[in-house]
Amino acid sequence: MTITDTSPASAVRAPGTGAPAEQIWTPRLWGVLAVLCAVLFLDGLDVSMVGVALPSIGAELGLSTTSLQWIVNGYVLGYGGLLLLGGRTADLLGRRRVFLTALAVFAIASLVGGLVDDGTLLIVTRFVKGLAAAFTAPTALSILTTTFHEGPARNRALSVFSVFGASGYSSGLILGGLLTSFGWRWTFLTPVPLALIALAAGIALIPRDKPSTEGGHDIVGAVTLTGGMLLAVYTVVSAPDRGWLDPVTLGSLALAAALLIGFVITENKVRHPLIRLGILRGGTIIRANLSIVALFGSFLSFQFMMTLYLQDVLHWSPLKMAMALLPIGLIVAFGSPFMGRLIDRYGTPRLIISSMLSLSLGYVWFIATAGDAPHYALTVFPTMILLGGGFAFGFSAIMAQATDGIEDSEQGLASGLVQTSGQVGAALVLAVVTALVAGGAHSGGGGFGEFHAGVNLVSGVAVVGLVLNLVPLLSRYRAKHA
């Protein structure tokens, strides 16, 4: 069998049985998996490398904390806003074509980002890279699931694929610390040759596929969702300087709300919506989407603050800061392969509660022990262990809960929806945190005092996620023992 046989339905059946025959892992099959893993690795690598470099970028380009958050949020909003459209576009235009085109855009945006001297242009390149990731991520998963037959072959490929994402984040911390020591531009330029190698290998190895003849795009939905979220984040971030009752602030909030309302109306009327809103009628699905907001929103915002606090306030080197955050990535990378067994044994609700509890304890521990100069062994290391455990338990369990009980025809929608919720929710939480940090700086709060309100907020977000999942479990327990 050759790898060009991409349809799961075309899997060869074992003689005399209804079960699929074991798929032979040819060198070309391994090559396709390597290309897909390399792109996922690049996504994780890019996010963590740029995060380490934020203080250096701000110092050279004269960017404030408010502007620096757009380097993070530009990527997050580009990714989250078009993620569902990316998966649908791959079905309509062909997975191979969309994947390779988006990968080329990612490489070009990385190159431009490493060469520009203007903060606004740098933020634009981050947004473009987020758009590219919105197409490469779902398309890579789609290529994987249609290339590897359902059963042991696909499960094995998915396991390898997942580990590479977490490994990319961990590697990016170390590499980002090293490269930033030579100059922050290297954190943008380094992914370029890696992306070009993956692009060349993808052209040679990924099988051609035929575009779908059914369905259509929901361009209006994609534009209103992305535009509404961008405007909402911009308004929240700029409001502390402009004033919450300023006419521009109020007008921006009204326009953002109108765009988001327009998105909901569009999804109820368009023939091929990005999101079938009826899928949100189940309480379990809603909890999963809110839980991923608590997980991503608190974690991404805390990492943003720690990057600035440890380097700008405590004057840690980029490498020292990266090594301080490394335990999180290592726990996620080495723990991910075992999460499936834990979910089977304990179920998703208990693991999500454990995740939110671990996150909450991590943030609270940092607040309680940080003081003016947090000690690594007493404060930073325990916090990273708790956050790493919380992310490892939470991500896999939330993704499983978000797709539990969903029809096969809507598994892709449910998976894409929860990922979109995580990215968009993280952008909003980070926007509010940035406003609080900026307010702390303006009020003259030095040292950790500048970030105290922001860490309080992410702690509250994690606690809300804990309560959200704990209440239904306690209710079922009481009903069972009443």
C-alpha positions, 0 to 999 in steps of 0.5 A: 500500500502506498501513502497516496491512499489517503482516505480512512475508508479505503483501509485494507481489510484483513482477510476474513475479518471486518477489521483494518489490516495493520498499516505498513509504516514505509519510509515515506509514511514516516516522512509525512509524519516528520513534516507534520510534527516539524510544523507543530514543533515550530509553532510551539518553538516560535511561541516560547522563543518570542515570549523569552525575547519580549523584554529585549524587543521592548528595550530596542524598539521602545515598546511599552508593556501595552505594545508588547502584549500585542506581540503575543495577542496579535499571534493569538487572535490571528490563530484563534479568529481563523482556526475554524475557517482554516480547517474548513478551507483545507477541506474545500481547497485541498489539504496539501495546497492549504498546508504548504501555502500557509507554511510558506507564509509562516516562513516569510512572516518570520523573515520579515519579523526578524528584519523590521525596526518598527514595532507596529510592523513587528506586531503585523508579522505576528498577526500574519504568523497567527493566521498562518498557524490557523491554517497549518494546525488544523490542516496538519491534523487533518492530513494525519487522520486521513493518511494514517488508518483508524486504529493503532497506526493513527493512535501511534501517529497522534501520540508522536504528533502531540509530544512534538508540540510540547517539546517545541515549547520546551525547546523554545524556552532554552533556545530563546534564552540562548538566542536572545543573548545574541539578539532578539531578532534571532528568535524570529530568523531561526524558524525560517530555515526550519520552515523552508526545510519542512516546506521542501519535504512537504512538497515531496512527501505529502500526497495530493488530495482532491478538494471537496465539491460540497460546502462553502466558506463563512467569510462573514463569520470569520471577519466579524469574529476576528474583527470583534475580538481584535477591537475588544482587546484593543479597547480594553488595553487602551482604556486605562490611558484614554479613560473608560468613559472616553467617547472613543472607548465607548464607541470601540466597545459598542462596535466590538459588541456589534461585530460579535452580535453580528457573528452570532446572527451570521452563524444562525443564518448562513448555510455553512457556519463556522460554528453550529451554535446548537453544539453548545446546548450541552452543559459538558461542552460549555464547561469544557470551553470555559475551562480552556479559557481559564487554563489558557487565559491564566497561564499565558498571562502569567507567563507574560508577566513573569517574562517581564518581571524576571528580566526587567525588574529582577534583571535575570538574563534571558537564559536564566529566565528561560531555565526557570520556566523550563519545568513547565514544558518538561512536565507537559512534554513527558506527561502528555503520553500518559494522560490518555490512561489517566482519563480512562481511569479517572474521567475528565471531570476529576482531572480538570478539577485537579488541573484547576486546583494545581493552577490556583495553588501555583498562582497563590503560592507565588503571591504568598512567597514572592516578596520583593525578590522571590527565591528560586527554590522557595517560590519560582520552582514550586510554582512552575511544578504546580503550573506544569502539572495543571497544564498537563492534566488540564489540556488533554482532559479538556480536549477529551471532554469537549469532544465527548458524546459528539457525533463523528461528523462534528468531531472536527467542529468540537475540537476546533471550537474548544481551541478557538475558545482557548485562544480568544479567551486567552487574548481577552484575559491578557488584555485585562492583565496588561491594563492592570500591569500598566495601571500598576506602573502608572501608580508608582508600584515598583518591583512585584507591586506593578504585577500584583494585581495582574497575578491576582486576576489570573489566580481568580480566573483559575479559581473560577475554573475550579468552581465551574467544574467542582459544583457539578461534580459535588451536585452529582455526588449529593444526588447519588447519596441523598 
